[in-house]
């Protein structure tokens, strides 16, 4: 790879840092290196095409990687290492939380067949009308079930932190300036002041004709100037995958089985395997 000819610095080898022995560290680093090799291969392939003066635009090149490679001006550009690091960050942020949201959505659909039946009619009708992908991602009930799933099982439960800029009082508790404050998303989403019967799964809360939800009561993607930049992408991604699952599969929970208890591992995940049967639909 002719890094210099492309005006990009030679990539530095990935430095693990000071090893700290802990259970699972070796396995974690093995997987991390695998991910870095896979992503680096994509970056290399894109740089190869750019370096060879490719004239025909590739539809895949209108993505974030291309934007990062093209970012900057004559005085400053992202280094190859910065491009790789940003790709790793985007992959991690875009995979774990979206996978968590879809996992819990699948579980809730399997345990609420009446909602699944209604959703199936909406999705089947939409496909019969030959809607494009963007319109598919805006189906009201489909998006309502996804939002309600993220209310009941928010992918990120305690990752939204802020530092108090002044002394203040919150609910009778004094918070001093400089104190780190964590927004308890799990508790907020299950607060009966904002959600009637908060423990129940009820997508009607998020239908277009439902009463407006108070600002700040529902925030799976955070809020304010530091809200998740991938919110729109994740919402469309989850909706499109969910629509395909609804269209092609029946989701069944084994008799006597219940949804696993959740636990926090960066994202909110099932503590034990979620045993869902995917039965292919006969739509003939």
C-alpha positions in Angstrom: 0.0 0.0 0.0 1.4 3.3 -1.1 0.5 5.4 2.0 2.9 8.2 1.2 1.6 8.6 -2.4 -1.9 9.2 -1.0 -0.8 11.9 1.4 -1.5 9.7 4.4 1.0 8.9 7.2 2.2 5.4 7.6 -0.1 3.5 10.0 1.3 2.9 13.5 1.1 -0.6 14.9 -1.7 -1.1 17.4 -0.4 -0.8 21.0 -2.2 -2.8 23.6 -0.8 -0.9 26.5 0.4 -2.1 29.8 -1.0 -5.7 30.3 -3.2 -6.1 33.3 -4.0 -9.7 34.1 -7.7 -10.4 34.5 -10.1 -13.2 33.6 -10.9 -13.2 29.9 -8.4 -10.5 28.9 -6.5 -12.8 26.5 -9.7 -13.8 24.7 -10.9 -10.2 24.5 -7.6 -9.1 23.0 -7.8 -11.9 20.5 -11.2 -10.8 19.3 -10.2 -7.1 19.3 -7.3 -7.9 17.0 -9.6 -9.9 14.7 -11.9 -6.9 14.4 -9.1 -4.5 13.8 -7.7 -6.7 11.0 -11.2 -6.9 9.3 -11.7 -3.2 9.5 -8.2 -2.4 8.4 -8.7 -4.6 5.3 -11.7 -2.5 4.3 -9.8 0.7 4.8 -6.8 -0.7 2.8 -9.1 -1.8 -0.1 -10.7 1.7 -0.2 -7.4 3.4 -0.2 -6.2 1.1 -2.9 -9.0 2.2 -5.2 -8.5 5.8 -4.4 -4.7 5.5 -5.0 -5.3 3.8 -8.4 -7.4 6.7 -9.6 -10.7 4.8 -9.8 -13.0 6.7 -12.2 -16.3 4.9 -11.8 -18.1 5.6 -8.5 -18.8 2.6 -6.3 -22.2 2.8 -4.6 -20.6 1.6 -1.4 -18.2 4.5 -1.4 -20.9 7.0 -0.3 -20.4 5.9 3.3 -18.8 7.2 6.5 -15.4 5.7 5.7 -15.3 7.8 2.5 -16.3 10.9 4.4 -13.5 10.3 6.9 -10.9 9.8 4.2 -12.1 12.9 2.4 -12.4 15.1 5.5 -10.0 17.9 6.1 -8.2 20.5 4.1 -4.7 21.2 2.8 -3.4 21.7 6.3 -5.0 18.9 8.2 -6.4 15.4 7.5 -7.3 12.4 9.6 -4.3 10.1 9.8 -4.7 6.4 8.8 -4.6 5.5 12.5 -7.4 8.0 13.3 -9.5 6.6 10.5 -9.1 3.0 11.8 -9.8 4.1 15.4 -13.0 5.9 14.4 -14.1 2.9 12.3 -13.6 0.7 15.4 -15.6 3.1 17.5 -18.4 3.3 15.0 -18.5 -0.5 14.7 -18.6 -1.0 18.5 -21.2 1.7 19.1 -23.4 0.7 16.2 -23.3 -3.0 16.8 -23.7 -3.7 20.5 -26.6 -1.4 21.4 -28.5 -2.1 18.2 -28.1 -5.8 18.7 -29.4 -5.4 22.3 -32.4 -3.5 21.1 -33.3 -6.1 18.5 -32.8 -9.0 20.9 -35.3 -7.6 23.4 -37.7 -6.6 20.6 -37.6 -10.2 19.3 -38.2 -11.6 22.8 -41.2 -9.2 23.4 -42.7 -10.0 20.0 -42.4 -13.8 20.8 -44.3 -13.2 24.1 -47.0 -10.9 22.7 -48.5 -12.8 19.8 -51.5 -10.4 19.6 -49.2 -7.5 18.9 -47.2 -9.6 16.4 -50.3 -10.4 14.5 -51.3 -6.8 14.2 -47.8 -5.8 13.2 -47.7 -8.6 10.6 -50.8 -7.1 8.9 -49.2 -3.7 8.8 -45.9 -5.0 7.3 -47.6 -7.3 4.8 -49.8 -4.4 3.6 -46.8 -2.1 3.2 -44.9 -4.6 1.1 -47.9 -5.2 -1.1 -48.0 -1.5 -1.8 -44.3 -1.6 -2.9 -43.1 1.0 -0.5 -39.4 1.9 -0.5 -37.1 1.2 2.3 -37.4 4.7 3.8 -41.1 4.5 4.0 -40.9 1.0 5.5 -38.8 2.3 8.3 -41.6 4.8 9.1 -44.5 2.4 9.7 -46.3 3.5 12.8 -46.9 0.3 14.6 -43.5 -1.2 13.7 -41.7 1.9 15.1 -44.0 1.9 18.1 -43.1 -1.7 19.0 -39.4 -0.8 18.7 -39.7 2.3 20.9 -41.7 0.4 23.5 -39.1 -2.4 23.5 -36.4 0.2 24.1 -38.5 1.7 26.9 -38.9 -1.6 28.7 -35.3 -2.7 28.0 -33.2 0.4 27.2 -30.0 -0.7 25.4 -28.0 1.8 27.5 -29.2 2.1 31.1 -26.6 4.1 33.0 -24.2 5.5 30.4 -25.6 9.1 30.3 -23.6 11.1 32.7 -23.2 14.9 33.3 -21.0 17.0 35.6 -22.9 19.5 37.7 -21.7 23.0 36.6 -23.1 24.6 39.8 -24.5 23.7 43.2 -28.1 22.6 42.9 -30.7 20.4 44.5 -32.4 17.5 42.8 -35.4 15.9 44.6 -34.2 17.1 48.0 -30.7 15.9 47.4 -27.9 18.5 47.3 -25.5 18.1 44.4 -22.3 20.0 44.6 -20.6 21.6 41.6 -18.3 19.1 39.9 -20.3 16.1 41.0 -20.8 13.4 38.3 -24.5 12.7 37.9 -25.8 9.6 36.2 -29.3 9.6 34.5 -31.0 6.4 35.6 -32.6 5.5 32.3 -34.1 2.2 33.5 -35.9 3.9 36.4 -37.0 6.8 34.2 -38.5 4.5 31.6 -40.5 2.7 34.3 -41.7 5.7 36.1 -45.5 5.5 36.5 -45.8 9.3 36.5 -45.0 9.2 32.8 -46.0 5.7 31.8 -49.2 4.0 33.0 -48.6 0.4 34.0 -44.9 0.9 33.3 -44.0 -2.8 33.6 -46.3 -3.8 30.8 -45.4 -3.9 27.1 -47.8 -1.5 25.4 -46.7 -0.1 22.0 -49.8 2.1 21.8 -47.9 4.6 23.9 -45.9 5.5 20.9 -48.5 5.6 18.1 -49.0 8.9 16.4 -52.4 9.6 18.1 -51.1 8.7 21.6 -50.7 11.5 24.2 -47.3 13.2 24.0 -44.6 11.8 26.2 -43.0 14.4 28.5 -39.7 15.7 27.4 -36.9 13.7 29.0 -39.1 10.8 30.1 -38.0 8.6 27.2 -34.4 8.9 26.1 -32.9 5.6 24.9 -30.4 7.6 22.8 -29.7 10.2 25.4 -30.7 13.9 25.1 -29.2 17.4 24.7 -26.0 18.3 22.8 -24.5 14.9 23.5 -27.3 12.6 22.3 -26.3 9.6 20.2 -25.2 10.8 16.8 -26.2 7.4 15.4 -29.8 7.7 16.5 -31.3 8.1 13.0 -29.1 5.4 11.5 -29.9 2.9 14.4 -33.6 3.6 14.2 -33.8 2.9 10.5 -31.5 -0.1 10.7 -33.5 -1.7 13.5 -36.8 -1.0 11.8 -35.7 -2.6 8.5 -34.4 -5.7 10.1 -37.5 -6.0 12.3 -39.7 -5.7 9.2 -37.9 -8.5 7.5 -38.2 -10.7 10.6 -42.0 -10.0 10.8 -42.4 -10.6 7.1 -40.6 -14.0 7.0 -40.9 -15.6 10.5 -43.1 -16.5 13.3 -41.4 -15.9 16.6 -42.2 -18.4 19.3 -41.0 -18.8 22.9 -40.8 -22.4 24.1 -43.6 -23.6 26.3 -42.9 -22.7 29.9 -40.0 -20.4 29.0 -39.8 -16.8 30.1 -37.6 -13.9 28.9 -34.2 -14.0 30.7 -33.3 -11.5 33.4 -31.4 -8.5 32.0 -28.0 -7.5 33.1 -25.7 -4.6 32.1 -22.6 -5.3 30.1 -22.1 -2.0 28.4 -25.5 -2.6 26.7 -28.4 -4.3 28.4 -28.3 -8.0 27.6 -30.0 -11.2 28.6 -28.3 -12.8 31.6 -29.0 -16.3 30.1 -29.6 -17.3 26.4 -32.9 -16.2 25.0 -34.5 -19.3 23.4 -36.7 -18.1 20.6 -37.9 -20.3 17.8 -37.9 -18.8 14.3 -40.6 -20.5 12.2 -40.6 -19.6 8.5 -43.9 -18.2 7.5 -46.0 -19.6 4.6 -47.2 -16.5 2.9 -48.6 -18.3 -0.2 
